[in-house]
Amino acid sequence: MMNFEELQQSWLSQPVEKDLKDDVTHLLQDKLDKHQRKLRRSNLFMSVGFVIACAMIVWVYFTFHQKYNWPFDVSIGSLISLMIVFAVLSWRSYDFSKDQREIAGIDYLNNQINKLRWQKKMLTSYLWVYTVLFWLAMAGYIFEITKRGSLLFTITAMAIITLYIIGISIWNRYYKHRKQLKTIDELLESFEQMRDEIR
C-alpha cells in the first residue's frame, strides 16, 4: 500500500506544465476569436453603411451634377473612393483563414501578429488620414453647393460638418478605440511572447 509521502511524490511528479500551457493557449485563442467576431461585426456594419452612403451619393450626383462644376464631381468621386479604400483596408485586417487551435507554429503566430499590427495601424494612423481626407472632400462638396448662397450659410454648413467629424473622431478615439487598442496590445504581446518561446 502506498504511504502518504509516496502518494505526494507521485502527485508532484505529474507533468502539469503542458496542460497549463494548453489552457493558456486556449484562453488566448478564445480572446482572439472574440476580438475577431467584434471586428467582423464592426466591418460588416461599416460596409453596409458605406454601401448605403455610396448609393445616396451616386443618386445626389446623377440628380444634381449638371447644376455644378468640376469641384462637385471631384468631391463626390473622392468621397466614394475614400469609402471603398477604407473598407478594403479594414477588411484586410480581418483574418479570414480558419487556423486550427492546436497549430501554434511560427507561420500561424506571424499571421496573427501581422493582422493585429495592421489593425493597430488602422486605428492609430490610417483612420486619421481617412478622416482628414474625408473632411477635405466634404469641404469641397459644401463649398460648391453653397457658393450661390450667403457666406454665412457656407460657414455654418462647414462648421456643422467640421464639429460633427471632430466629435465622432474624439468619441471613437477616447471611448471605442481605446478598448480595441488595449485588446490588440494584449494579444500582440501574448503572440509575440509565444513566438519568441518557439524560436
mmCIF file of the C-alpha atoms, coordinates in Angstrom:
data_MODEL
# 
_entry.id   MODEL 
# 
loop_
_atom_site.group_PDB 
_atom_site.id 
_atom_site.type_symbol 
_atom_site.label_atom_id 
_atom_site.label_alt_id 
_atom_site.label_comp_id 
_atom_site.label_asym_id 
_atom_site.label_entity_id 
_atom_site.label_seq_id 
_atom_site.pdbx_PDB_ins_code 
_atom_site.Cartn_x 
_atom_site.Cartn_y 
_atom_site.Cartn_z 
_atom_site.occupancy 
_atom_site.B_iso_or_equiv 
_atom_site.pdbx_formal_charge 
_atom_site.auth_seq_id 
_atom_site.auth_comp_id 
_atom_site.auth_asym_id 
_atom_site.auth_atom_id 
_atom_site.pdbx_PDB_model_num 
ATOM 1   C CA . MET A 1 1   ? 0.000   0.000  0.000   1.00 0.00 ? 1   MET A CA 1 
ATOM 2   C CA . MET A 1 2   ? 1.311   3.478  -0.949  1.00 0.00 ? 2   MET A CA 1 
ATOM 3   C CA . ASN A 1 3   ? 2.035   5.759  2.011   1.00 0.00 ? 3   ASN A CA 1 
ATOM 4   C CA . PHE A 1 4   ? 1.324   9.477  2.083   1.00 0.00 ? 4   PHE A CA 1 
ATOM 5   C CA . GLU A 1 5   ? 4.871   10.564 1.064   1.00 0.00 ? 5   GLU A CA 1 
ATOM 6   C CA . GLU A 1 6   ? 4.858   8.281  -1.984  1.00 0.00 ? 6   GLU A CA 1 
ATOM 7   C CA . LEU A 1 7   ? 1.405   9.497  -2.957  1.00 0.00 ? 7   LEU A CA 1 
ATOM 8   C CA . GLN A 1 8   ? 2.552   13.125 -2.591  1.00 0.00 ? 8   GLN A CA 1 
ATOM 9   C CA . GLN A 1 9   ? 5.705   12.486 -4.646  1.00 0.00 ? 9   GLN A CA 1 
ATOM 10  C CA . SER A 1 10  ? 3.648   10.756 -7.334  1.00 0.00 ? 10  SER A CA 1 
ATOM 11  C CA . TRP A 1 11  ? 1.233   13.696 -7.493  1.00 0.00 ? 11  TRP A CA 1 
ATOM 12  C CA . LEU A 1 12  ? 4.018   16.280 -7.578  1.00 0.00 ? 12  LEU A CA 1 
ATOM 13  C CA . SER A 1 13  ? 5.824   14.464 -10.363 1.00 0.00 ? 13  SER A CA 1 
ATOM 14  C CA . GLN A 1 14  ? 2.801   14.709 -12.697 1.00 0.00 ? 14  GLN A CA 1 
ATOM 15  C CA . PRO A 1 15  ? 3.513   16.841 -15.834 1.00 0.00 ? 15  PRO A CA 1 
ATOM 16  C CA . VAL A 1 16  ? 1.236   19.845 -15.361 1.00 0.00 ? 16  VAL A CA 1 
ATOM 17  C CA . GLU A 1 17  ? 3.248   22.356 -17.381 1.00 0.00 ? 17  GLU A CA 1 
ATOM 18  C CA . LYS A 1 18  ? 1.936   21.181 -20.763 1.00 0.00 ? 18  LYS A CA 1 
ATOM 19  C CA . ASP A 1 19  ? -1.694  21.228 -19.573 1.00 0.00 ? 19  ASP A CA 1 
ATOM 20  C CA . LEU A 1 20  ? -1.216  24.718 -18.155 1.00 0.00 ? 20  LEU A CA 1 
ATOM 21  C CA . LYS A 1 21  ? 0.357   25.911 -21.408 1.00 0.00 ? 21  LYS A CA 1 
ATOM 22  C CA . ASP A 1 22  ? -2.509  24.367 -23.391 1.00 0.00 ? 22  ASP A CA 1 
ATOM 23  C CA . ASP A 1 23  ? -5.022  26.144 -21.138 1.00 0.00 ? 23  ASP A CA 1 
ATOM 24  C CA . VAL A 1 24  ? -3.237  29.467 -21.652 1.00 0.00 ? 24  VAL A CA 1 
ATOM 25  C CA . THR A 1 25  ? -3.151  28.867 -25.425 1.00 0.00 ? 25  THR A CA 1 
ATOM 26  C CA . HIS A 1 26  ? -6.883  28.100 -25.478 1.00 0.00 ? 26  HIS A CA 1 
ATOM 27  C CA . LEU A 1 27  ? -7.665  31.190 -23.380 1.00 0.00 ? 27  LEU A CA 1 
ATOM 28  C CA . LEU A 1 28  ? -5.596  33.290 -25.756 1.00 0.00 ? 28  LEU A CA 1 
ATOM 29  C CA . GLN A 1 29  ? -7.311  31.755 -28.783 1.00 0.00 ? 29  GLN A CA 1 
ATOM 30  C CA . ASP A 1 30  ? -10.727 32.380 -27.215 1.00 0.00 ? 30  ASP A CA 1 
ATOM 31  C CA . LYS A 1 31  ? -9.787  36.009 -26.619 1.00 0.00 ? 31  LYS A CA 1 
ATOM 32  C CA . LEU A 1 32  ? -8.600  36.316 -30.227 1.00 0.00 ? 32  LEU A CA 1 
ATOM 33  C CA . ASP A 1 33  ? -11.806 34.683 -31.508 1.00 0.00 ? 33  ASP A CA 1 
ATOM 34  C CA . LYS A 1 34  ? -13.903 37.158 -29.518 1.00 0.00 ? 34  LYS A CA 1 
ATOM 35  C CA . HIS A 1 35  ? -11.848 40.048 -30.875 1.00 0.00 ? 35  HIS A CA 1 
ATOM 36  C CA . GLN A 1 36  ? -12.233 38.690 -34.436 1.00 0.00 ? 36  GLN A CA 1 
ATOM 37  C CA . ARG A 1 37  ? -16.018 38.428 -34.024 1.00 0.00 ? 37  ARG A CA 1 
ATOM 38  C CA . LYS A 1 38  ? -16.204 42.061 -32.886 1.00 0.00 ? 38  LYS A CA 1 
ATOM 39  C CA . LEU A 1 39  ? -14.016 43.143 -35.798 1.00 0.00 ? 39  LEU A CA 1 
ATOM 40  C CA . ARG A 1 40  ? -16.144 41.192 -38.285 1.00 0.00 ? 40  ARG A CA 1 
ATOM 41  C CA . ARG A 1 41  ? -19.365 42.684 -36.908 1.00 0.00 ? 41  ARG A CA 1 
ATOM 42  C CA . SER A 1 42  ? -17.887 46.195 -36.966 1.00 0.00 ? 42  SER A CA 1 
ATOM 43  C CA . ASN A 1 43  ? -16.624 45.743 -40.536 1.00 0.00 ? 43  ASN A CA 1 
ATOM 44  C CA . LEU A 1 44  ? -19.994 44.387 -41.673 1.00 0.00 ? 44  LEU A CA 1 
ATOM 45  C CA . PHE A 1 45  ? -21.890 47.365 -40.204 1.00 0.00 ? 45  PHE A CA 1 
ATOM 46  C CA . MET A 1 46  ? -19.346 49.762 -41.710 1.00 0.00 ? 46  MET A CA 1 
ATOM 47  C CA . SER A 1 47  ? -19.574 48.089 -45.132 1.00 0.00 ? 47  SER A CA 1 
ATOM 48  C CA . VAL A 1 48  ? -23.380 48.184 -45.128 1.00 0.00 ? 48  VAL A CA 1 
ATOM 49  C CA . GLY A 1 49  ? -23.258 51.831 -44.060 1.00 0.00 ? 49  GLY A CA 1 
ATOM 50  C CA . PHE A 1 50  ? -20.784 52.624 -46.827 1.00 0.00 ? 50  PHE A CA 1 
ATOM 51  C CA . VAL A 1 51  ? -22.937 50.874 -49.450 1.00 0.00 ? 51  VAL A CA 1 
ATOM 52  C CA . ILE A 1 52  ? -25.977 52.905 -48.368 1.00 0.00 ? 52  ILE A CA 1 
ATOM 53  C CA . ALA A 1 53  ? -23.934 56.136 -48.275 1.00 0.00 ? 53  ALA A CA 1 
ATOM 54  C CA . CYS A 1 54  ? -22.428 55.434 -51.705 1.00 0.00 ? 54  CYS A CA 1 
ATOM 55  C CA . ALA A 1 55  ? -25.882 54.746 -53.150 1.00 0.00 ? 55  ALA A CA 1 
ATOM 56  C CA . MET A 1 56  ? -27.156 58.062 -51.786 1.00 0.00 ? 56  MET A CA 1 
ATOM 57  C CA . ILE A 1 57  ? -24.072 59.934 -53.035 1.00 0.00 ? 57  ILE A CA 1 
ATOM 58  C CA . VAL A 1 58  ? -24.476 58.426 -56.523 1.00 0.00 ? 58  VAL A CA 1 
ATOM 59  C CA . TRP A 1 59  ? -28.141 59.452 -56.504 1.00 0.00 ? 59  TRP A CA 1 
ATOM 60  C CA . VAL A 1 60  ? -27.156 63.012 -55.489 1.00 0.00 ? 60  VAL A CA 1 
ATOM 61  C CA . TYR A 1 61  ? -24.532 63.092 -58.227 1.00 0.00 ? 61  TYR A CA 1 
ATOM 62  C CA . PHE A 1 62  ? -26.835 61.992 -61.042 1.00 0.00 ? 62  PHE A CA 1 
ATOM 63  C CA . THR A 1 63  ? -29.620 64.248 -59.805 1.00 0.00 ? 63  THR A CA 1 
ATOM 64  C CA . PHE A 1 64  ? -27.608 67.456 -59.423 1.00 0.00 ? 64  PHE A CA 1 
ATOM 65  C CA . HIS A 1 65  ? -24.313 67.153 -61.323 1.00 0.00 ? 65  HIS A CA 1 
ATOM 66  C CA . GLN A 1 66  ? -25.498 69.319 -64.224 1.00 0.00 ? 66  GLN A CA 1 
ATOM 67  C CA . LYS A 1 67  ? -26.030 72.269 -61.875 1.00 0.00 ? 67  LYS A CA 1 
ATOM 68  C CA . TYR A 1 68  ? -22.474 72.300 -60.544 1.00 0.00 ? 68  TYR A CA 1 
ATOM 69  C CA . ASN A 1 69  ? -18.901 72.476 -61.802 1.00 0.00 ? 69  ASN A CA 1 
ATOM 70  C CA . TRP A 1 70  ? -15.927 70.100 -61.539 1.00 0.00 ? 70  TRP A CA 1 
ATOM 71  C CA . PRO A 1 71  ? -15.357 70.571 -57.750 1.00 0.00 ? 71  PRO A CA 1 
ATOM 72  C CA . PHE A 1 72  ? -18.717 68.848 -57.245 1.00 0.00 ? 72  PHE A CA 1 
ATOM 73  C CA . ASP A 1 73  ? -17.619 65.893 -59.385 1.00 0.00 ? 73  ASP A CA 1 
ATOM 74  C CA . VAL A 1 74  ? -14.224 65.681 -57.671 1.00 0.00 ? 74  VAL A CA 1 
ATOM 75  C CA . SER A 1 75  ? -15.702 65.796 -54.171 1.00 0.00 ? 75  SER A CA 1 
ATOM 76  C CA . ILE A 1 76  ? -18.304 63.109 -54.976 1.00 0.00 ? 76  ILE A CA 1 
ATOM 77  C CA . GLY A 1 77  ? -15.677 60.877 -56.577 1.00 0.00 ? 77  GLY A CA 1 
ATOM 78  C CA . SER A 1 78  ? -13.329 61.417 -53.641 1.00 0.00 ? 78  SER A CA 1 
ATOM 79  C CA . LEU A 1 79  ? -15.987 60.512 -51.069 1.00 0.00 ? 79  LEU A CA 1 
ATOM 80  C CA . ILE A 1 80  ? -16.862 57.259 -52.824 1.00 0.00 ? 80  ILE A CA 1 
ATOM 81  C CA . SER A 1 81  ? -13.201 56.351 -53.408 1.00 0.00 ? 81  SER A CA 1 
ATOM 82  C CA . LEU A 1 82  ? -12.313 57.033 -49.767 1.00 0.00 ? 82  LEU A CA 1 
ATOM 83  C CA . MET A 1 83  ? -15.102 54.792 -48.500 1.00 0.00 ? 83  MET A CA 1 
ATOM 84  C CA . ILE A 1 84  ? -14.151 51.941 -50.835 1.00 0.00 ? 84  ILE A CA 1 
ATOM 85  C CA . VAL A 1 85  ? -10.430 52.158 -49.980 1.00 0.00 ? 85  VAL A CA 1 
ATOM 86  C CA . PHE A 1 86  ? -11.116 52.384 -46.243 1.00 0.00 ? 86  PHE A CA 1 
ATOM 87  C CA . ALA A 1 87  ? -13.464 49.377 -46.364 1.00 0.00 ? 87  ALA A CA 1 
ATOM 88  C CA . VAL A 1 88  ? -10.865 47.306 -48.248 1.00 0.00 ? 88  VAL A CA 1 
ATOM 89  C CA . LEU A 1 89  ? -8.126  48.268 -45.769 1.00 0.00 ? 89  LEU A CA 1 
ATOM 90  C CA . SER A 1 90  ? -10.398 47.464 -42.824 1.00 0.00 ? 90  SER A CA 1 
ATOM 91  C CA . TRP A 1 91  ? -11.240 44.019 -44.166 1.00 0.00 ? 91  TRP A CA 1 
ATOM 92  C CA . ARG A 1 92  ? -7.544  43.396 -44.805 1.00 0.00 ? 92  ARG A CA 1 
ATOM 93  C CA . SER A 1 93  ? -7.021  43.410 -41.029 1.00 0.00 ? 93  SER A CA 1 
ATOM 94  C CA . TYR A 1 94  ? -9.585  40.627 -40.577 1.00 0.00 ? 94  TYR A CA 1 
ATOM 95  C CA . ASP A 1 95  ? -8.204  37.088 -40.543 1.00 0.00 ? 95  ASP A CA 1 
ATOM 96  C CA . PHE A 1 96  ? -10.292 35.030 -42.962 1.00 0.00 ? 96  PHE A CA 1 
ATOM 97  C CA . SER A 1 97  ? -8.193  31.873 -42.529 1.00 0.00 ? 97  SER A CA 1 
ATOM 98  C CA . LYS A 1 98  ? -9.535  29.323 -40.093 1.00 0.00 ? 98  LYS A CA 1 
ATOM 99  C CA . ASP A 1 99  ? -6.412  28.081 -38.356 1.00 0.00 ? 99  ASP A CA 1 
ATOM 100 C CA . GLN A 1 100 ? -6.619  25.105 -36.076 1.00 0.00 ? 100 GLN A CA 1 
ATOM 101 C CA . ARG A 1 101 ? -6.243  25.954 -32.407 1.00 0.00 ? 101 ARG A CA 1 
ATOM 102 C CA . GLU A 1 102 ? -3.803  23.127 -31.890 1.00 0.00 ? 102 GLU A CA 1 
ATOM 103 C CA . ILE A 1 103 ? -1.419  24.528 -34.521 1.00 0.00 ? 103 ILE A CA 1 
ATOM 104 C CA . ALA A 1 104 ? 0.661   27.311 -32.987 1.00 0.00 ? 104 ALA A CA 1 
ATOM 105 C CA . GLY A 1 105 ? 3.617   27.294 -35.333 1.00 0.00 ? 105 GLY A CA 1 
ATOM 106 C CA . ILE A 1 106 ? 5.665   30.257 -36.491 1.00 0.00 ? 106 ILE A CA 1 
ATOM 107 C CA . ASP A 1 107 ? 3.524   30.819 -39.602 1.00 0.00 ? 107 ASP A CA 1 
ATOM 108 C CA . TYR A 1 108 ? 0.317   30.930 -37.557 1.00 0.00 ? 108 TYR A CA 1 
ATOM 109 C CA . LEU A 1 109 ? 1.828   33.281 -34.979 1.00 0.00 ? 109 LEU A CA 1 
ATOM 110 C CA . ASN A 1 110 ? 3.351   35.553 -37.623 1.00 0.00 ? 110 ASN A CA 1 
ATOM 111 C CA . ASN A 1 111 ? -0.008  35.741 -39.396 1.00 0.00 ? 111 ASN A CA 1 
ATOM 112 C CA . GLN A 1 112 ? -1.819  36.726 -36.195 1.00 0.00 ? 112 GLN A CA 1 
ATOM 113 C CA . ILE A 1 113 ? 0.871   39.269 -35.277 1.00 0.00 ? 113 ILE A CA 1 
ATOM 114 C CA . ASN A 1 114 ? 0.739   40.850 -38.747 1.00 0.00 ? 114 ASN A CA 1 
ATOM 115 C CA . LYS A 1 115 ? -3.059  41.078 -38.655 1.00 0.00 ? 115 LYS A CA 1 
ATOM 116 C CA . LEU A 1 116 ? -3.009  42.636 -35.178 1.00 0.00 ? 116 LEU A CA 1 
ATOM 117 C CA . ARG A 1 117 ? -0.322  45.130 -36.183 1.00 0.00 ? 117 ARG A CA 1 
ATOM 118 C CA . TRP A 1 118 ? -2.379  46.111 -39.224 1.00 0.00 ? 118 TRP A CA 1 
ATOM 119 C CA . GLN A 1 119 ? -5.463  46.599 -37.010 1.00 0.00 ? 119 GLN A CA 1 
ATOM 120 C CA . LYS A 1 120 ? -3.429  48.826 -34.697 1.00 0.00 ? 120 LYS A CA 1 
ATOM 121 C CA . LYS A 1 121 ? -2.078  50.814 -37.644 1.00 0.00 ? 121 LYS A CA 1 
ATOM 122 C CA . MET A 1 122 ? -5.634  51.280 -38.961 1.00 0.00 ? 122 MET A CA 1 
ATOM 123 C CA . LEU A 1 123 ? -6.748  52.767 -35.640 1.00 0.00 ? 123 LEU A CA 1 
ATOM 124 C CA . THR A 1 124 ? -3.687  54.879 -34.884 1.00 0.00 ? 124 THR A CA 1 
ATOM 125 C CA . SER A 1 125 ? -2.695  56.134 -38.348 1.00 0.00 ? 125 SER A CA 1 
ATOM 126 C CA . TYR A 1 126 ? -4.914  55.312 -41.305 1.00 0.00 ? 126 TYR A CA 1 
ATOM 127 C CA . LEU A 1 127 ? -8.154  56.329 -39.597 1.00 0.00 ? 127 LEU A CA 1 
ATOM 128 C CA . TRP A 1 128 ? -6.803  59.840 -39.011 1.00 0.00 ? 128 TRP A CA 1 
ATOM 129 C CA . VAL A 1 129 ? -5.640  60.123 -42.631 1.00 0.00 ? 129 VAL A CA 1 
ATOM 130 C CA . TYR A 1 130 ? -9.067  58.923 -43.786 1.00 0.00 ? 130 TYR A CA 1 
ATOM 131 C CA . THR A 1 131 ? -10.808 61.452 -41.517 1.00 0.00 ? 131 THR A CA 1 
ATOM 132 C CA . VAL A 1 132 ? -8.758  64.386 -42.828 1.00 0.00 ? 132 VAL A CA 1 
ATOM 133 C CA . LEU A 1 133 ? -9.263  63.359 -46.474 1.00 0.00 ? 133 LEU A CA 1 
ATOM 134 C CA . PHE A 1 134 ? -12.969 62.794 -45.853 1.00 0.00 ? 134 PHE A CA 1 
ATOM 135 C CA . TRP A 1 135 ? -13.246 66.278 -44.331 1.00 0.00 ? 135 TRP A CA 1 
ATOM 136 C CA . LEU A 1 136 ? -11.453 67.802 -47.334 1.00 0.00 ? 136 LEU A CA 1 
ATOM 137 C CA . ALA A 1 137 ? -13.803 66.027 -49.748 1.00 0.00 ? 137 ALA A CA 1 
ATOM 138 C CA . MET A 1 138 ? -16.819 67.218 -47.741 1.00 0.00 ? 138 MET A CA 1 
ATOM 139 C CA . ALA A 1 139 ? -15.410 70.756 -47.662 1.00 0.00 ? 139 ALA A CA 1 
ATOM 140 C CA . GLY A 1 140 ? -15.132 70.784 -51.459 1.00 0.00 ? 140 GLY A CA 1 
ATOM 141 C CA . TYR A 1 141 ? -18.670 69.479 -51.747 1.00 0.00 ? 141 TYR A CA 1 
ATOM 142 C CA . ILE A 1 142 ? -20.087 72.068 -49.327 1.00 0.00 ? 142 ILE A CA 1 
ATOM 143 C CA . PHE A 1 143 ? -18.254 74.989 -50.890 1.00 0.00 ? 143 PHE A CA 1 
ATOM 144 C CA . GLU A 1 144 ? -19.524 74.017 -54.322 1.00 0.00 ? 144 GLU A CA 1 
ATOM 145 C CA . ILE A 1 145 ? -23.189 73.519 -53.388 1.00 0.00 ? 145 ILE A CA 1 
ATOM 146 C CA . THR A 1 146 ? -23.367 76.609 -51.131 1.00 0.00 ? 146 THR A CA 1 
ATOM 147 C CA . LYS A 1 147 ? -21.455 79.059 -53.316 1.00 0.00 ? 147 LYS A CA 1 
ATOM 148 C CA . ARG A 1 148 ? -24.682 80.588 -54.602 1.00 0.00 ? 148 ARG A CA 1 
ATOM 149 C CA . GLY A 1 149 ? -25.859 81.255 -51.065 1.00 0.00 ? 149 GLY A CA 1 
ATOM 150 C CA . SER A 1 150 ? -24.537 83.657 -48.470 1.00 0.00 ? 150 SER A CA 1 
ATOM 151 C CA . LEU A 1 151 ? -21.110 83.413 -46.884 1.00 0.00 ? 151 LEU A CA 1 
ATOM 152 C CA . LEU A 1 152 ? -22.781 82.840 -43.508 1.00 0.00 ? 152 LEU A CA 1 
ATOM 153 C CA . PHE A 1 153 ? -24.627 79.826 -44.924 1.00 0.00 ? 153 PHE A CA 1 
ATOM 154 C CA . THR A 1 154 ? -21.373 78.327 -46.243 1.00 0.00 ? 154 THR A CA 1 
ATOM 155 C CA . ILE A 1 155 ? -19.551 78.930 -42.953 1.00 0.00 ? 155 ILE A CA 1 
ATOM 156 C CA . THR A 1 156 ? -22.444 77.465 -40.943 1.00 0.00 ? 156 THR A CA 1 
ATOM 157 C CA . ALA A 1 157 ? -22.568 74.333 -43.105 1.00 0.00 ? 157 ALA A CA 1 
ATOM 158 C CA . MET A 1 158 ? -18.784 73.905 -42.832 1.00 0.00 ? 158 MET A CA 1 
ATOM 159 C CA . ALA A 1 159 ? -18.889 74.430 -39.063 1.00 0.00 ? 159 ALA A CA 1 
ATOM 160 C CA . ILE A 1 160 ? -21.619 71.796 -38.623 1.00 0.00 ? 160 ILE A CA 1 
ATOM 161 C CA . ILE A 1 161 ? -19.746 69.212 -40.714 1.00 0.00 ? 161 ILE A CA 1 
ATOM 162 C CA . THR A 1 162 ? -16.417 70.012 -39.022 1.00 0.00 ? 162 THR A CA 1 
ATOM 163 C CA . LEU A 1 163 ? -17.851 69.797 -35.495 1.00 0.00 ? 163 LEU A CA 1 
ATOM 164 C CA . TYR A 1 164 ? -19.632 66.545 -36.358 1.00 0.00 ? 164 TYR A CA 1 
ATOM 165 C CA . ILE A 1 165 ? -16.461 64.923 -37.735 1.00 0.00 ? 165 ILE A CA 1 
ATOM 166 C CA . ILE A 1 166 ? -14.368 66.166 -34.773 1.00 0.00 ? 166 ILE A CA 1 
ATOM 167 C CA . GLY A 1 167 ? -16.995 64.928 -32.294 1.00 0.00 ? 167 GLY A CA 1 
ATOM 168 C CA . ILE A 1 168 ? -17.181 61.464 -33.847 1.00 0.00 ? 168 ILE A CA 1 
ATOM 169 C CA . SER A 1 169 ? -13.368 61.258 -34.025 1.00 0.00 ? 169 SER A CA 1 
ATOM 170 C CA . ILE A 1 170 ? -12.944 62.209 -30.348 1.00 0.00 ? 170 ILE A CA 1 
ATOM 171 C CA . TRP A 1 171 ? -15.652 59.767 -29.259 1.00 0.00 ? 171 TRP A CA 1 
ATOM 172 C CA . ASN A 1 172 ? -14.046 56.971 -31.284 1.00 0.00 ? 172 ASN A CA 1 
ATOM 173 C CA . ARG A 1 173 ? -10.536 57.766 -30.057 1.00 0.00 ? 173 ARG A CA 1 
ATOM 174 C CA . TYR A 1 174 ? -11.282 58.011 -26.343 1.00 0.00 ? 174 TYR A CA 1 
ATOM 175 C CA . TYR A 1 175 ? -14.072 55.503 -25.988 1.00 0.00 ? 175 TYR A CA 1 
ATOM 176 C CA . LYS A 1 176 ? -14.353 52.883 -28.731 1.00 0.00 ? 176 LYS A CA 1 
ATOM 177 C CA . HIS A 1 177 ? -10.781 52.664 -29.989 1.00 0.00 ? 177 HIS A CA 1 
ATOM 178 C CA . ARG A 1 178 ? -9.128  52.801 -26.565 1.00 0.00 ? 178 ARG A CA 1 
ATOM 179 C CA . LYS A 1 179 ? -10.721 49.449 -25.668 1.00 0.00 ? 179 LYS A CA 1 
ATOM 180 C CA . GLN A 1 180 ? -9.815  47.971 -29.049 1.00 0.00 ? 180 GLN A CA 1 
ATOM 181 C CA . LEU A 1 181 ? -6.198  49.144 -28.786 1.00 0.00 ? 181 LEU A CA 1 
ATOM 182 C CA . LYS A 1 182 ? -5.895  47.666 -25.288 1.00 0.00 ? 182 LYS A CA 1 
ATOM 183 C CA . THR A 1 183 ? -7.146  44.289 -26.525 1.00 0.00 ? 183 THR A CA 1 
ATOM 184 C CA . ILE A 1 184 ? -4.875  44.421 -29.583 1.00 0.00 ? 184 ILE A CA 1 
ATOM 185 C CA . ASP A 1 185 ? -1.822  45.279 -27.450 1.00 0.00 ? 185 ASP A CA 1 
ATOM 186 C CA . GLU A 1 186 ? -2.553  42.416 -25.043 1.00 0.00 ? 186 GLU A CA 1 
ATOM 187 C CA . LEU A 1 187 ? -2.980  39.921 -27.886 1.00 0.00 ? 187 LEU A CA 1 
ATOM 188 C CA . LEU A 1 188 ? 0.141   41.200 -29.652 1.00 0.00 ? 188 LEU A CA 1 
ATOM 189 C CA . GLU A 1 189 ? 2.221   40.842 -26.513 1.00 0.00 ? 189 GLU A CA 1 
ATOM 190 C CA . SER A 1 190 ? 0.986   37.293 -25.934 1.00 0.00 ? 190 SER A CA 1 
ATOM 191 C CA . PHE A 1 191 ? 1.542   36.142 -29.516 1.00 0.00 ? 191 PHE A CA 1 
ATOM 192 C CA . GLU A 1 192 ? 4.987   37.739 -29.708 1.00 0.00 ? 192 GLU A CA 1 
ATOM 193 C CA . GLN A 1 193 ? 5.943   36.049 -26.445 1.00 0.00 ? 193 GLN A CA 1 
ATOM 194 C CA . MET A 1 194 ? 4.752   32.683 -27.778 1.00 0.00 ? 194 MET A CA 1 
ATOM 195 C CA . ARG A 1 195 ? 6.735   33.229 -30.986 1.00 0.00 ? 195 ARG A CA 1 
ATOM 196 C CA . ASP A 1 196 ? 9.874   34.078 -29.001 1.00 0.00 ? 196 ASP A CA 1 
ATOM 197 C CA . GLU A 1 197 ? 9.468   30.885 -26.973 1.00 0.00 ? 197 GLU A CA 1 
ATOM 198 C CA . ILE A 1 198 ? 9.211   28.764 -30.128 1.00 0.00 ? 198 ILE A CA 1 
ATOM 199 C CA . ARG A 1 199 ? 12.283  30.397 -31.657 1.00 0.00 ? 199 ARG A CA 1 
# 
